[in-house]
Structures are given as structure tokens and as C-alpha cells.
Amino acid sequence: MVVPEELLEMGFQFHGHKCPAMPTGLRAGLKAMEALEVERSKDKELFCISETGRNHAAGCFLDGVMVATGCTYGKGNIIKKYWNKMAFTLIDTMTRRAVRVSLKPGFLAKALSSPFVEMRKRGIPPQDVPFEVLKPLLTRILSMPEEEFLNVSEVFECETEKKIGCFVAVPCEICGELTFETALRIKEGKRVCIPCSGYDEILCHE
């Protein structure tokens, strides 16, 4: 599948810099949508379970997946497993059909030894890598056959829990800030926000 020029540019604008991993994620996301025969998610028609983590190139890959599929943290139709893998499962919430897409090990291993990555290992910011170093990698990623770098599972059935967005916010009884009620906790008999509860749930994902 050819990546539309406007989608590629949108991906770079959203991601903030040009690199090989973001367009790889774009192509992976488009392939998943093609396998499910679905369009980009406008609301919660699609749901993505990402196996990526943080502090490595999989973050750039995931930005491409989000741009392609329309699965975003703002819409709440994506979650991250923090397994530090270049892989994700895309689910059609209307039909419960799903597909898992991952990068082929040989492709990923070669990508991690590319001149671009070698410069990144030396601490050079991605936006400062000379374009002549990046250009051949981008050309290859945008033109190579999908079967050379993607593992795409058979479509399978996947149960999903449909949730209606929460629109009720009440004041935390400690700090007074309005908090959507689904995130309130009970502390000493008071309904409080997570920070005031003394338990930072974000740490669960480190």
C-alpha cells in the first residue's frame, strides 16, 4: 500500500521530526486497516492495543500507527502494554474482528544498525541527522513490499468492552479540582483525585 503524501506529511508534523520509524508505523497501520477492510477511526470504531513501551524507537513507530488508524489517547481508543515490542493489535469494535501486525525480526535488527540509528546512539537529535543519511532509509521504507518487513496475522475474533465516555466531573474533596468520577478514589471516607489519594497509577506502567 502506498502512503498518501498528505498522510506522510501529517505524520511528520504530528511526530515532530523526520525518522524511519514513524513512516514504518504508518505503513503498518495502513496494512492493518486493509486487512480488516476498515477506514480510519473517527471516534471509537477502531481500538488499538500497542505492545510498544517508552525510551526507544517504538515510540516513533506508534505515532505512525496512531496517525494512520486514528486510534489516539485523546479519544481513548488505544492502550499500551509496555512490552517494548514493535507490534500492535487493531480491533474493529463494530465486528470484533482483529489483526496483529509486527515488524519482522530481521528487518528490525537491520534497522537498528542503520546509519541513522548509529548517529542517534551517539546522542545526535533526530532533527539534526543530515537528510542525506535519512533519505535512503525513507525511500526504502516507503517503497519496499509489505511482506519484506511486516508480519500480519490472520484476522481473528477479539472481544472488546464498549464503554460510554464519562461526562460527569465532581470536585476532589481535598484539592477541589474537578475530576471525572471514573478516576475518583476513596481516602479516609472522602472522594478524591488520584494525586490526592497518594497513589500514582502511572507508575504501574514504568
C-alpha positions as CSV (number, residue, x, y, z in Angstrom):
1,M,0.0,0.0,0.0
2,V,1.3,3.4,-1.0
3,V,1.3,6.0,1.8
4,P,-0.5,9.2,0.6
5,E,1.8,12.2,0.6
6,E,-0.6,14.2,2.7
7,L,-0.8,11.5,5.3
8,L,3.0,11.2,5.4
9,E,3.4,14.9,5.9
10,M,0.7,14.9,8.6
11,G,2.6,12.1,10.3
12,F,5.9,14.1,10.3
13,Q,4.1,17.2,11.5
14,F,2.4,15.3,14.4
15,H,5.6,13.4,15.3
16,G,7.8,16.5,15.2
17,H,10.8,15.2,13.3
18,K,11.6,13.0,10.3
19,C,12.8,9.5,11.1
20,P,12.5,6.0,9.7
21,A,10.3,4.5,12.4
22,M,7.3,6.9,12.1
23,P,6.6,6.0,8.4
24,T,7.1,2.4,9.2
25,G,4.3,2.7,11.7
26,L,2.2,4.5,9.1
27,R,2.6,1.6,6.7
28,A,1.9,-1.0,9.5
29,G,-1.3,0.9,10.5
30,L,-2.5,1.1,6.9
31,K,-1.8,-2.6,6.4
32,A,-3.8,-3.5,9.5
33,M,-6.7,-1.4,8.3
34,E,-6.5,-3.0,4.9
35,A,-6.6,-6.5,6.4
36,L,-9.7,-5.6,8.4
37,E,-11.3,-3.7,5.5
38,V,-11.9,-0.6,7.6
39,E,-11.5,3.1,7.4
40,R,-9.6,5.5,9.7
41,S,-11.3,5.7,13.1
42,K,-13.4,8.9,13.5
43,D,-14.4,8.1,17.1
44,K,-14.1,4.6,18.6
45,E,-14.8,2.4,15.6
46,L,-11.3,1.0,15.9
47,F,-9.3,0.1,19.0
48,C,-5.5,-0.4,19.2
49,I,-3.6,-2.5,21.7
50,S,0.0,-1.4,21.3
51,E,2.9,-3.6,22.6
52,T,5.4,-0.7,22.5
53,G,6.9,1.0,25.5
54,R,8.9,4.1,26.1
55,N,12.5,5.4,25.7
56,H,13.2,3.6,22.4
57,A,12.3,3.8,18.7
58,A,9.0,2.0,19.2
59,G,7.5,5.4,20.3
60,C,8.2,6.8,16.8
61,F,6.6,3.7,15.3
62,L,3.5,4.1,17.4
63,D,3.0,7.7,16.3
64,G,2.8,6.4,12.8
65,V,0.2,3.8,13.8
66,M,-1.9,6.4,15.5
67,V,-1.8,8.8,12.6
68,A,-2.8,6.0,10.1
69,T,-5.5,4.4,12.2
70,G,-7.0,7.4,14.1
71,C,-6.5,5.5,17.4
72,T,-5.4,8.1,19.8
73,Y,-5.0,8.6,23.6
74,G,-7.3,11.6,23.4
75,K,-10.2,9.5,22.0
76,G,-9.3,6.7,24.4
77,N,-9.2,4.0,21.7
78,I,-5.7,2.9,22.3
79,I,-3.8,1.3,25.2
80,K,-0.1,0.5,25.6
81,K,1.1,-2.8,27.1
82,Y,4.7,-1.5,27.7
83,W,6.2,-4.8,26.3
84,N,8.8,-2.8,24.2
85,K,7.9,-4.6,21.0
86,M,7.3,-3.1,17.6
87,A,3.8,-4.7,17.4
88,F,0.2,-3.9,17.9
89,T,-3.3,-5.4,17.5
90,L,-6.0,-3.4,15.7
91,I,-9.6,-4.3,16.5
92,D,-12.8,-3.3,14.6
93,T,-15.1,-2.7,17.5
94,M,-18.2,-3.0,15.3
95,T,-17.5,-6.5,14.1
96,R,-15.0,-7.7,16.8
97,R,-12.5,-8.7,14.1
98,A,-8.9,-8.1,14.8
99,V,-5.4,-8.4,13.3
100,R,-1.9,-8.3,14.9
101,V,0.9,-6.6,13.0
102,S,4.6,-6.8,14.0
103,L,7.9,-5.9,12.4
104,K,9.9,-8.9,11.1
105,P,12.9,-9.6,13.4
106,G,15.4,-9.5,10.5
107,F,14.1,-6.1,9.3
108,L,14.1,-4.6,12.8
109,A,17.6,-5.9,13.5
110,K,18.9,-4.4,10.3
111,A,17.1,-1.1,11.0
112,L,18.8,-0.9,14.5
113,S,22.2,-1.0,12.9
114,S,21.4,1.7,10.2
115,P,23.5,4.9,9.9
116,F,20.6,6.9,11.3
117,V,20.4,4.8,14.5
118,E,24.2,4.9,14.8
119,M,24.0,8.7,14.9
120,R,21.2,8.6,17.4
121,K,23.2,6.3,19.6
122,R,25.9,9.0,19.7
123,G,23.3,11.4,21.1
124,I,22.5,13.3,17.9
125,P,18.9,14.5,18.0
126,P,16.8,13.1,15.1
127,Q,16.1,16.5,13.7
128,D,19.9,17.1,13.4
129,V,20.7,13.9,11.4
130,P,21.6,15.0,7.9
131,F,18.9,14.3,5.4
132,E,21.3,12.5,3.1
133,V,21.6,9.9,5.9
134,L,17.8,9.6,6.3
135,K,16.7,9.8,2.7
136,P,17.7,6.3,1.5
137,L,16.1,4.8,4.6
138,L,12.8,6.7,4.0
139,T,12.8,5.8,0.3
140,R,13.3,2.1,1.2
141,I,10.6,2.1,3.9
142,L,8.0,3.8,1.7
143,S,8.6,1.6,-1.3
144,M,9.5,-1.9,-0.1
145,P,6.9,-4.7,-0.3
146,E,5.0,-5.1,3.0
147,E,5.8,-8.8,3.2
148,E,9.5,-7.9,3.5
149,F,9.1,-6.1,6.8
150,L,5.7,-6.9,8.3
151,N,4.3,-10.0,9.9
152,V,0.5,-9.8,9.6
153,S,-1.7,-12.3,11.4
154,E,-4.8,-13.9,10.1
155,V,-7.9,-11.9,11.1
156,F,-9.3,-13.3,14.3
157,E,-12.2,-12.6,16.7
158,C,-11.5,-10.4,19.7
159,E,-13.9,-9.5,22.5
160,T,-14.0,-5.8,23.3
161,E,-15.8,-3.9,26.0
162,K,-17.7,-0.9,24.7
163,K,-17.6,2.0,27.1
164,I,-19.5,5.3,27.0
165,G,-17.4,8.3,27.8
166,C,-17.7,9.8,31.2
167,F,-19.2,13.3,31.2
168,V,-19.7,13.8,35.0
169,A,-17.0,15.7,36.9
170,V,-17.1,16.4,40.7
171,P,-14.7,18.3,43.0
172,C,-11.9,16.4,44.7
173,E,-12.7,16.7,48.4
174,I,-9.0,17.6,49.2
175,C,-7.8,19.9,46.4
176,G,-11.1,21.0,45.0
177,E,-10.2,20.4,41.3
178,L,-13.0,18.9,39.2
179,T,-12.2,15.3,38.4
180,F,-14.2,12.9,36.1
181,E,-15.9,10.5,38.5
182,T,-14.4,7.4,36.9
183,A,-11.0,8.4,38.3
184,L,-12.0,9.2,41.8
185,R,-10.7,7.2,44.8
186,I,-11.8,6.9,48.4
187,K,-9.4,8.2,51.0
188,E,-10.4,8.4,54.7
189,G,-14.0,8.4,53.5
190,K,-13.5,11.2,51.0
191,R,-13.9,11.1,47.2
192,V,-10.5,12.3,46.0
193,C,-8.5,12.6,42.8
194,I,-5.6,10.2,42.2
195,P,-2.8,12.6,43.1
196,C,-4.5,13.4,46.4
197,S,-5.1,9.7,47.1
198,G,-1.3,9.3,47.4
199,Y,-1.2,6.6,44.8
200,D,0.3,7.5,41.4
201,E,-1.2,4.9,39.0
202,I,1.1,6.0,36.2
203,L,4.0,4.2,38.0
204,C,2.3,0.9,37.2
205,H,3.4,1.4,33.6
206,E,7.0,2.2,34.1
